[in-house]
Amino acid sequence: MKYYYPAIFHRAESKGSGFWIEFPDLDGAFTEGDNMDEAYKMAEDCLGLTLSYLKDEGKEFPKPSTPDKIDLKNDDILVIVSIDLFQYEKRINSRSVKKTLSIPEWLNDEAIKHKINFSKMLQEALIEKLRDL
């Protein structure tokens, strides 16, 4: 699922073209980047990390503010940052975990006969199932 949150990009006085970024709706969510491209990528990562943490802690995500409710000062830039949390977590949590499961013997025999990779098949089926949720 994709999430969209407003971020304020503040010009970093000491970096020239750099920015420091804050998410007004997410306590403690700050990052920075040396230019707009890097700053946006860092903001995406910051958003993904913050939402993943909240999810892992069983906390609800704060409702994003509407852009017209955010006060900007001087050279501040309001940017809407989006993250596909499923894809983000898939990318950062890609280590393998061993699972034990049971299937009927006939199904096991047929799968082996057809040289089906059990791990790959389970991963593909789980990904498809989670997309539908």
Chimera marker file (.cmm) of the C-alpha trace (Angstrom):
<marker_set name="trace">
<marker id="1" x="0.000" y="0.000" z="0.000" r="1" g="1" b="0" radius="0.5"/>
<marker id="2" x="1.219" y="3.497" z="-0.826" r="1" g="1" b="0" radius="0.5"/>
<marker id="3" x="1.323" y="6.262" z="1.754" r="1" g="1" b="0" radius="0.5"/>
<marker id="4" x="1.696" y="9.981" z="1.128" r="1" g="1" b="0" radius="0.5"/>
<marker id="5" x="2.984" y="12.455" z="3.708" r="1" g="1" b="0" radius="0.5"/>
<marker id="6" x="3.910" y="16.112" z="3.410" r="1" g="1" b="0" radius="0.5"/>
<marker id="7" x="7.520" y="16.999" z="4.093" r="1" g="1" b="0" radius="0.5"/>
<marker id="8" x="9.081" y="20.402" z="4.525" r="1" g="1" b="0" radius="0.5"/>
<marker id="9" x="12.377" y="20.830" z="2.710" r="1" g="1" b="0" radius="0.5"/>
<marker id="10" x="14.394" y="23.561" z="4.425" r="1" g="1" b="0" radius="0.5"/>
<marker id="11" x="17.405" y="25.011" z="2.662" r="1" g="1" b="0" radius="0.5"/>
<marker id="12" x="20.544" y="24.153" z="4.603" r="1" g="1" b="0" radius="0.5"/>
<marker id="13" x="22.420" y="27.417" z="4.983" r="1" g="1" b="0" radius="0.5"/>
<marker id="14" x="25.772" y="25.724" z="5.476" r="1" g="1" b="0" radius="0.5"/>
<marker id="15" x="25.439" y="23.409" z="2.461" r="1" g="1" b="0" radius="0.5"/>
<marker id="16" x="24.514" y="25.834" z="-0.308" r="1" g="1" b="0" radius="0.5"/>
<marker id="17" x="22.153" y="23.676" z="-2.350" r="1" g="1" b="0" radius="0.5"/>
<marker id="18" x="21.471" y="21.128" z="0.388" r="1" g="1" b="0" radius="0.5"/>
<marker id="19" x="18.282" y="20.574" z="2.377" r="1" g="1" b="0" radius="0.5"/>
<marker id="20" x="17.212" y="19.268" z="5.737" r="1" g="1" b="0" radius="0.5"/>
<marker id="21" x="13.802" y="17.657" z="5.788" r="1" g="1" b="0" radius="0.5"/>
<marker id="22" x="11.111" y="17.253" z="8.418" r="1" g="1" b="0" radius="0.5"/>
<marker id="23" x="7.777" y="15.476" z="8.396" r="1" g="1" b="0" radius="0.5"/>
<marker id="24" x="5.354" y="17.601" z="10.447" r="1" g="1" b="0" radius="0.5"/>
<marker id="25" x="3.045" y="14.632" z="11.112" r="1" g="1" b="0" radius="0.5"/>
<marker id="26" x="5.745" y="12.170" z="12.182" r="1" g="1" b="0" radius="0.5"/>
<marker id="27" x="7.558" y="12.889" z="15.444" r="1" g="1" b="0" radius="0.5"/>
<marker id="28" x="11.311" y="12.585" z="15.123" r="1" g="1" b="0" radius="0.5"/>
<marker id="29" x="11.311" y="12.015" z="11.360" r="1" g="1" b="0" radius="0.5"/>
<marker id="30" x="14.179" y="14.150" z="10.027" r="1" g="1" b="0" radius="0.5"/>
<marker id="31" x="16.782" y="13.662" z="7.328" r="1" g="1" b="0" radius="0.5"/>
<marker id="32" x="18.920" y="15.666" z="4.898" r="1" g="1" b="0" radius="0.5"/>
<marker id="33" x="20.402" y="15.642" z="1.424" r="1" g="1" b="0" radius="0.5"/>
<marker id="34" x="23.045" y="17.564" z="-0.498" r="1" g="1" b="0" radius="0.5"/>
<marker id="35" x="20.708" y="18.376" z="-3.406" r="1" g="1" b="0" radius="0.5"/>
<marker id="36" x="17.017" y="18.007" z="-4.249" r="1" g="1" b="0" radius="0.5"/>
<marker id="37" x="17.373" y="14.535" z="-5.788" r="1" g="1" b="0" radius="0.5"/>
<marker id="38" x="19.325" y="13.131" z="-2.847" r="1" g="1" b="0" radius="0.5"/>
<marker id="39" x="17.058" y="14.939" z="-0.357" r="1" g="1" b="0" radius="0.5"/>
<marker id="40" x="13.946" y="13.344" z="-1.881" r="1" g="1" b="0" radius="0.5"/>
<marker id="41" x="15.509" y="9.865" z="-1.825" r="1" g="1" b="0" radius="0.5"/>
<marker id="42" x="16.508" y="10.376" z="1.799" r="1" g="1" b="0" radius="0.5"/>
<marker id="43" x="12.981" y="11.588" z="2.597" r="1" g="1" b="0" radius="0.5"/>
<marker id="44" x="11.492" y="8.432" z="1.030" r="1" g="1" b="0" radius="0.5"/>
<marker id="45" x="13.820" y="6.291" z="3.117" r="1" g="1" b="0" radius="0.5"/>
<marker id="46" x="13.021" y="8.274" z="6.268" r="1" g="1" b="0" radius="0.5"/>
<marker id="47" x="9.287" y="7.880" z="5.635" r="1" g="1" b="0" radius="0.5"/>
<marker id="48" x="9.641" y="4.143" z="5.004" r="1" g="1" b="0" radius="0.5"/>
<marker id="49" x="11.741" y="3.631" z="8.110" r="1" g="1" b="0" radius="0.5"/>
<marker id="50" x="9.351" y="5.630" z="10.304" r="1" g="1" b="0" radius="0.5"/>
<marker id="51" x="6.214" y="3.884" z="9.059" r="1" g="1" b="0" radius="0.5"/>
<marker id="52" x="7.875" y="0.455" z="9.351" r="1" g="1" b="0" radius="0.5"/>
<marker id="53" x="8.799" y="1.240" z="12.945" r="1" g="1" b="0" radius="0.5"/>
<marker id="54" x="5.241" y="2.341" z="13.776" r="1" g="1" b="0" radius="0.5"/>
<marker id="55" x="3.852" y="-0.800" z="12.127" r="1" g="1" b="0" radius="0.5"/>
<marker id="56" x="6.261" y="-3.064" z="14.038" r="1" g="1" b="0" radius="0.5"/>
<marker id="57" x="5.262" y="-1.365" z="17.310" r="1" g="1" b="0" radius="0.5"/>
<marker id="58" x="1.571" y="-1.888" z="16.527" r="1" g="1" b="0" radius="0.5"/>
<marker id="59" x="0.923" y="1.863" z="16.450" r="1" g="1" b="0" radius="0.5"/>
<marker id="60" x="-1.478" y="3.581" z="14.092" r="1" g="1" b="0" radius="0.5"/>
<marker id="61" x="-0.066" y="5.842" z="11.410" r="1" g="1" b="0" radius="0.5"/>
<marker id="62" x="-0.825" y="9.520" z="12.001" r="1" g="1" b="0" radius="0.5"/>
<marker id="63" x="-3.209" y="11.058" z="9.502" r="1" g="1" b="0" radius="0.5"/>
<marker id="64" x="-1.243" y="13.159" z="6.989" r="1" g="1" b="0" radius="0.5"/>
<marker id="65" x="-1.904" y="16.890" z="7.107" r="1" g="1" b="0" radius="0.5"/>
<marker id="66" x="-3.398" y="18.520" z="4.064" r="1" g="1" b="0" radius="0.5"/>
<marker id="67" x="-0.947" y="20.841" z="2.336" r="1" g="1" b="0" radius="0.5"/>
<marker id="68" x="-3.033" y="23.950" z="3.098" r="1" g="1" b="0" radius="0.5"/>
<marker id="69" x="-2.620" y="23.304" z="6.858" r="1" g="1" b="0" radius="0.5"/>
<marker id="70" x="1.181" y="23.455" z="6.819" r="1" g="1" b="0" radius="0.5"/>
<marker id="71" x="2.945" y="26.752" z="7.547" r="1" g="1" b="0" radius="0.5"/>
<marker id="72" x="5.980" y="27.420" z="5.410" r="1" g="1" b="0" radius="0.5"/>
<marker id="73" x="8.629" y="30.027" z="6.125" r="1" g="1" b="0" radius="0.5"/>
<marker id="74" x="11.110" y="31.823" z="3.886" r="1" g="1" b="0" radius="0.5"/>
<marker id="75" x="12.515" y="29.441" z="1.267" r="1" g="1" b="0" radius="0.5"/>
<marker id="76" x="10.797" y="26.300" z="2.607" r="1" g="1" b="0" radius="0.5"/>
<marker id="77" x="9.428" y="23.899" z="0.013" r="1" g="1" b="0" radius="0.5"/>
<marker id="78" x="6.467" y="21.622" z="0.656" r="1" g="1" b="0" radius="0.5"/>
<marker id="79" x="6.937" y="18.228" z="-0.970" r="1" g="1" b="0" radius="0.5"/>
<marker id="80" x="4.557" y="15.278" z="-0.835" r="1" g="1" b="0" radius="0.5"/>
<marker id="81" x="6.647" y="12.152" z="-0.284" r="1" g="1" b="0" radius="0.5"/>
<marker id="82" x="5.219" y="8.754" z="-1.157" r="1" g="1" b="0" radius="0.5"/>
<marker id="83" x="6.285" y="5.279" z="-0.173" r="1" g="1" b="0" radius="0.5"/>
<marker id="84" x="5.011" y="1.845" z="-1.101" r="1" g="1" b="0" radius="0.5"/>
<marker id="85" x="5.522" y="0.286" z="2.316" r="1" g="1" b="0" radius="0.5"/>
<marker id="86" x="5.239" y="-3.293" z="1.039" r="1" g="1" b="0" radius="0.5"/>
<marker id="87" x="7.978" y="-2.717" z="-1.563" r="1" g="1" b="0" radius="0.5"/>
<marker id="88" x="10.123" y="-0.768" z="0.929" r="1" g="1" b="0" radius="0.5"/>
<marker id="89" x="9.981" y="-3.532" z="3.536" r="1" g="1" b="0" radius="0.5"/>
<marker id="90" x="10.581" y="-6.149" z="0.861" r="1" g="1" b="0" radius="0.5"/>
<marker id="91" x="13.746" y="-4.302" z="-0.180" r="1" g="1" b="0" radius="0.5"/>
<marker id="92" x="15.184" y="-3.767" z="3.301" r="1" g="1" b="0" radius="0.5"/>
<marker id="93" x="14.143" y="-7.091" z="4.872" r="1" g="1" b="0" radius="0.5"/>
<marker id="94" x="15.322" y="-9.508" z="2.207" r="1" g="1" b="0" radius="0.5"/>
<marker id="95" x="17.204" y="-11.978" z="4.413" r="1" g="1" b="0" radius="0.5"/>
<marker id="96" x="15.892" y="-15.527" z="4.257" r="1" g="1" b="0" radius="0.5"/>
<marker id="97" x="13.986" y="-17.133" z="7.120" r="1" g="1" b="0" radius="0.5"/>
<marker id="98" x="13.709" y="-20.923" z="7.366" r="1" g="1" b="0" radius="0.5"/>
<marker id="99" x="10.130" y="-22.223" z="7.663" r="1" g="1" b="0" radius="0.5"/>
<marker id="100" x="8.921" y="-25.724" z="8.354" r="1" g="1" b="0" radius="0.5"/>
<marker id="101" x="5.657" y="-26.729" z="6.709" r="1" g="1" b="0" radius="0.5"/>
<marker id="102" x="3.583" y="-29.779" z="5.962" r="1" g="1" b="0" radius="0.5"/>
<marker id="103" x="1.965" y="-30.780" z="2.672" r="1" g="1" b="0" radius="0.5"/>
<marker id="104" x="0.344" y="-34.041" z="1.567" r="1" g="1" b="0" radius="0.5"/>
<marker id="105" x="2.811" y="-36.670" z="0.390" r="1" g="1" b="0" radius="0.5"/>
<marker id="106" x="1.195" y="-36.959" z="-3.058" r="1" g="1" b="0" radius="0.5"/>
<marker id="107" x="1.608" y="-33.205" z="-3.579" r="1" g="1" b="0" radius="0.5"/>
<marker id="108" x="5.251" y="-33.388" z="-2.525" r="1" g="1" b="0" radius="0.5"/>
<marker id="109" x="5.880" y="-36.278" z="-4.943" r="1" g="1" b="0" radius="0.5"/>
<marker id="110" x="4.229" y="-34.472" z="-7.867" r="1" g="1" b="0" radius="0.5"/>
<marker id="111" x="6.136" y="-31.243" z="-7.182" r="1" g="1" b="0" radius="0.5"/>
<marker id="112" x="9.453" y="-33.085" z="-7.030" r="1" g="1" b="0" radius="0.5"/>
<marker id="113" x="8.602" y="-34.967" z="-10.238" r="1" g="1" b="0" radius="0.5"/>
<marker id="114" x="8.018" y="-31.617" z="-11.980" r="1" g="1" b="0" radius="0.5"/>
<marker id="115" x="11.179" y="-30.089" z="-10.435" r="1" g="1" b="0" radius="0.5"/>
<marker id="116" x="9.283" y="-27.311" z="-8.647" r="1" g="1" b="0" radius="0.5"/>
<marker id="117" x="11.365" y="-25.143" z="-6.343" r="1" g="1" b="0" radius="0.5"/>
<marker id="118" x="9.368" y="-25.166" z="-3.100" r="1" g="1" b="0" radius="0.5"/>
<marker id="119" x="10.903" y="-21.987" z="-1.661" r="1" g="1" b="0" radius="0.5"/>
<marker id="120" x="10.357" y="-20.013" z="-4.842" r="1" g="1" b="0" radius="0.5"/>
<marker id="121" x="6.778" y="-21.278" z="-5.210" r="1" g="1" b="0" radius="0.5"/>
<marker id="122" x="5.906" y="-20.364" z="-1.611" r="1" g="1" b="0" radius="0.5"/>
<marker id="123" x="7.427" y="-16.888" z="-1.986" r="1" g="1" b="0" radius="0.5"/>
<marker id="124" x="5.521" y="-16.221" z="-5.211" r="1" g="1" b="0" radius="0.5"/>
<marker id="125" x="2.244" y="-17.448" z="-3.699" r="1" g="1" b="0" radius="0.5"/>
<marker id="126" x="2.688" y="-15.343" z="-0.547" r="1" g="1" b="0" radius="0.5"/>
<marker id="127" x="3.537" y="-12.213" z="-2.539" r="1" g="1" b="0" radius="0.5"/>
<marker id="128" x="0.457" y="-12.707" z="-4.717" r="1" g="1" b="0" radius="0.5"/>
<marker id="129" x="-1.758" y="-13.295" z="-1.679" r="1" g="1" b="0" radius="0.5"/>
<marker id="130" x="-0.427" y="-10.190" z="0.116" r="1" g="1" b="0" radius="0.5"/>
<marker id="131" x="-1.035" y="-8.030" z="-2.966" r="1" g="1" b="0" radius="0.5"/>
<marker id="132" x="-4.698" y="-8.989" z="-2.797" r="1" g="1" b="0" radius="0.5"/>
<marker id="133" x="-5.105" y="-7.943" z="0.859" r="1" g="1" b="0" radius="0.5"/>
<link id1="1" id2="2" r="1" g="1" b="0" radius="0.2"/>
<link id1="2" id2="3" r="1" g="1" b="0" radius="0.2"/>
<link id1="3" id2="4" r="1" g="1" b="0" radius="0.2"/>
<link id1="4" id2="5" r="1" g="1" b="0" radius="0.2"/>
<link id1="5" id2="6" r="1" g="1" b="0" radius="0.2"/>
<link id1="6" id2="7" r="1" g="1" b="0" radius="0.2"/>
<link id1="7" id2="8" r="1" g="1" b="0" radius="0.2"/>
<link id1="8" id2="9" r="1" g="1" b="0" radius="0.2"/>
<link id1="9" id2="10" r="1" g="1" b="0" radius="0.2"/>
<link id1="10" id2="11" r="1" g="1" b="0" radius="0.2"/>
<link id1="11" id2="12" r="1" g="1" b="0" radius="0.2"/>
<link id1="12" id2="13" r="1" g="1" b="0" radius="0.2"/>
<link id1="13" id2="14" r="1" g="1" b="0" radius="0.2"/>
<link id1="14" id2="15" r="1" g="1" b="0" radius="0.2"/>
<link id1="15" id2="16" r="1" g="1" b="0" radius="0.2"/>
<link id1="16" id2="17" r="1" g="1" b="0" radius="0.2"/>
<link id1="17" id2="18" r="1" g="1" b="0" radius="0.2"/>
<link id1="18" id2="19" r="1" g="1" b="0" radius="0.2"/>
<link id1="19" id2="20" r="1" g="1" b="0" radius="0.2"/>
<link id1="20" id2="21" r="1" g="1" b="0" radius="0.2"/>
<link id1="21" id2="22" r="1" g="1" b="0" radius="0.2"/>
<link id1="22" id2="23" r="1" g="1" b="0" radius="0.2"/>
<link id1="23" id2="24" r="1" g="1" b="0" radius="0.2"/>
<link id1="24" id2="25" r="1" g="1" b="0" radius="0.2"/>
<link id1="25" id2="26" r="1" g="1" b="0" radius="0.2"/>
<link id1="26" id2="27" r="1" g="1" b="0" radius="0.2"/>
<link id1="27" id2="28" r="1" g="1" b="0" radius="0.2"/>
<link id1="28" id2="29" r="1" g="1" b="0" radius="0.2"/>
<link id1="29" id2="30" r="1" g="1" b="0" radius="0.2"/>
<link id1="30" id2="31" r="1" g="1" b="0" radius="0.2"/>
<link id1="31" id2="32" r="1" g="1" b="0" radius="0.2"/>
<link id1="32" id2="33" r="1" g="1" b="0" radius="0.2"/>
<link id1="33" id2="34" r="1" g="1" b="0" radius="0.2"/>
<link id1="34" id2="35" r="1" g="1" b="0" radius="0.2"/>
<link id1="35" id2="36" r="1" g="1" b="0" radius="0.2"/>
<link id1="36" id2="37" r="1" g="1" b="0" radius="0.2"/>
<link id1="37" id2="38" r="1" g="1" b="0" radius="0.2"/>
<link id1="38" id2="39" r="1" g="1" b="0" radius="0.2"/>
<link id1="39" id2="40" r="1" g="1" b="0" radius="0.2"/>
<link id1="40" id2="41" r="1" g="1" b="0" radius="0.2"/>
<link id1="41" id2="42" r="1" g="1" b="0" radius="0.2"/>
<link id1="42" id2="43" r="1" g="1" b="0" radius="0.2"/>
<link id1="43" id2="44" r="1" g="1" b="0" radius="0.2"/>
<link id1="44" id2="45" r="1" g="1" b="0" radius="0.2"/>
<link id1="45" id2="46" r="1" g="1" b="0" radius="0.2"/>
<link id1="46" id2="47" r="1" g="1" b="0" radius="0.2"/>
<link id1="47" id2="48" r="1" g="1" b="0" radius="0.2"/>
<link id1="48" id2="49" r="1" g="1" b="0" radius="0.2"/>
<link id1="49" id2="50" r="1" g="1" b="0" radius="0.2"/>
<link id1="50" id2="51" r="1" g="1" b="0" radius="0.2"/>
<link id1="51" id2="52" r="1" g="1" b="0" radius="0.2"/>
<link id1="52" id2="53" r="1" g="1" b="0" radius="0.2"/>
<link id1="53" id2="54" r="1" g="1" b="0" radius="0.2"/>
<link id1="54" id2="55" r="1" g="1" b="0" radius="0.2"/>
<link id1="55" id2="56" r="1" g="1" b="0" radius="0.2"/>
<link id1="56" id2="57" r="1" g="1" b="0" radius="0.2"/>
<link id1="57" id2="58" r="1" g="1" b="0" radius="0.2"/>
<link id1="58" id2="59" r="1" g="1" b="0" radius="0.2"/>
<link id1="59" id2="60" r="1" g="1" b="0" radius="0.2"/>
<link id1="60" id2="61" r="1" g="1" b="0" radius="0.2"/>
<link id1="61" id2="62" r="1" g="1" b="0" radius="0.2"/>
<link id1="62" id2="63" r="1" g="1" b="0" radius="0.2"/>
<link id1="63" id2="64" r="1" g="1" b="0" radius="0.2"/>
<link id1="64" id2="65" r="1" g="1" b="0" radius="0.2"/>
<link id1="65" id2="66" r="1" g="1" b="0" radius="0.2"/>
<link id1="66" id2="67" r="1" g="1" b="0" radius="0.2"/>
<link id1="67" id2="68" r="1" g="1" b="0" radius="0.2"/>
<link id1="68" id2="69" r="1" g="1" b="0" radius="0.2"/>
<link id1="69" id2="70" r="1" g="1" b="0" radius="0.2"/>
<link id1="70" id2="71" r="1" g="1" b="0" radius="0.2"/>
<link id1="71" id2="72" r="1" g="1" b="0" radius="0.2"/>
<link id1="72" id2="73" r="1" g="1" b="0" radius="0.2"/>
<link id1="73" id2="74" r="1" g="1" b="0" radius="0.2"/>
<link id1="74" id2="75" r="1" g="1" b="0" radius="0.2"/>
<link id1="75" id2="76" r="1" g="1" b="0" radius="0.2"/>
<link id1="76" id2="77" r="1" g="1" b="0" radius="0.2"/>
<link id1="77" id2="78" r="1" g="1" b="0" radius="0.2"/>
<link id1="78" id2="79" r="1" g="1" b="0" radius="0.2"/>
<link id1="79" id2="80" r="1" g="1" b="0" radius="0.2"/>
<link id1="80" id2="81" r="1" g="1" b="0" radius="0.2"/>
<link id1="81" id2="82" r="1" g="1" b="0" radius="0.2"/>
<link id1="82" id2="83" r="1" g="1" b="0" radius="0.2"/>
<link id1="83" id2="84" r="1" g="1" b="0" radius="0.2"/>
<link id1="84" id2="85" r="1" g="1" b="0" radius="0.2"/>
<link id1="85" id2="86" r="1" g="1" b="0" radius="0.2"/>
<link id1="86" id2="87" r="1" g="1" b="0" radius="0.2"/>
<link id1="87" id2="88" r="1" g="1" b="0" radius="0.2"/>
<link id1="88" id2="89" r="1" g="1" b="0" radius="0.2"/>
<link id1="89" id2="90" r="1" g="1" b="0" radius="0.2"/>
<link id1="90" id2="91" r="1" g="1" b="0" radius="0.2"/>
<link id1="91" id2="92" r="1" g="1" b="0" radius="0.2"/>
<link id1="92" id2="93" r="1" g="1" b="0" radius="0.2"/>
<link id1="93" id2="94" r="1" g="1" b="0" radius="0.2"/>
<link id1="94" id2="95" r="1" g="1" b="0" radius="0.2"/>
<link id1="95" id2="96" r="1" g="1" b="0" radius="0.2"/>
<link id1="96" id2="97" r="1" g="1" b="0" radius="0.2"/>
<link id1="97" id2="98" r="1" g="1" b="0" radius="0.2"/>
<link id1="98" id2="99" r="1" g="1" b="0" radius="0.2"/>
<link id1="99" id2="100" r="1" g="1" b="0" radius="0.2"/>
<link id1="100" id2="101" r="1" g="1" b="0" radius="0.2"/>
<link id1="101" id2="102" r="1" g="1" b="0" radius="0.2"/>
<link id1="102" id2="103" r="1" g="1" b="0" radius="0.2"/>
<link id1="103" id2="104" r="1" g="1" b="0" radius="0.2"/>
<link id1="104" id2="105" r="1" g="1" b="0" radius="0.2"/>
<link id1="105" id2="106" r="1" g="1" b="0" radius="0.2"/>
<link id1="106" id2="107" r="1" g="1" b="0" radius="0.2"/>
<link id1="107" id2="108" r="1" g="1" b="0" radius="0.2"/>
<link id1="108" id2="109" r="1" g="1" b="0" radius="0.2"/>
<link id1="109" id2="110" r="1" g="1" b="0" radius="0.2"/>
<link id1="110" id2="111" r="1" g="1" b="0" radius="0.2"/>
<link id1="111" id2="112" r="1" g="1" b="0" radius="0.2"/>
<link id1="112" id2="113" r="1" g="1" b="0" radius="0.2"/>
<link id1="113" id2="114" r="1" g="1" b="0" radius="0.2"/>
<link id1="114" id2="115" r="1" g="1" b="0" radius="0.2"/>
<link id1="115" id2="116" r="1" g="1" b="0" radius="0.2"/>
<link id1="116" id2="117" r="1" g="1" b="0" radius="0.2"/>
<link id1="117" id2="118" r="1" g="1" b="0" radius="0.2"/>
<link id1="118" id2="119" r="1" g="1" b="0" radius="0.2"/>
<link id1="119" id2="120" r="1" g="1" b="0" radius="0.2"/>
<link id1="120" id2="121" r="1" g="1" b="0" radius="0.2"/>
<link id1="121" id2="122" r="1" g="1" b="0" radius="0.2"/>
<link id1="122" id2="123" r="1" g="1" b="0" radius="0.2"/>
<link id1="123" id2="124" r="1" g="1" b="0" radius="0.2"/>
<link id1="124" id2="125" r="1" g="1" b="0" radius="0.2"/>
<link id1="125" id2="126" r="1" g="1" b="0" radius="0.2"/>
<link id1="126" id2="127" r="1" g="1" b="0" radius="0.2"/>
<link id1="127" id2="128" r="1" g="1" b="0" radius="0.2"/>
<link id1="128" id2="129" r="1" g="1" b="0" radius="0.2"/>
<link id1="129" id2="130" r="1" g="1" b="0" radius="0.2"/>
<link id1="130" id2="131" r="1" g="1" b="0" radius="0.2"/>
<link id1="131" id2="132" r="1" g="1" b="0" radius="0.2"/>
<link id1="132" id2="133" r="1" g="1" b="0" radius="0.2"/>
</marker_set>
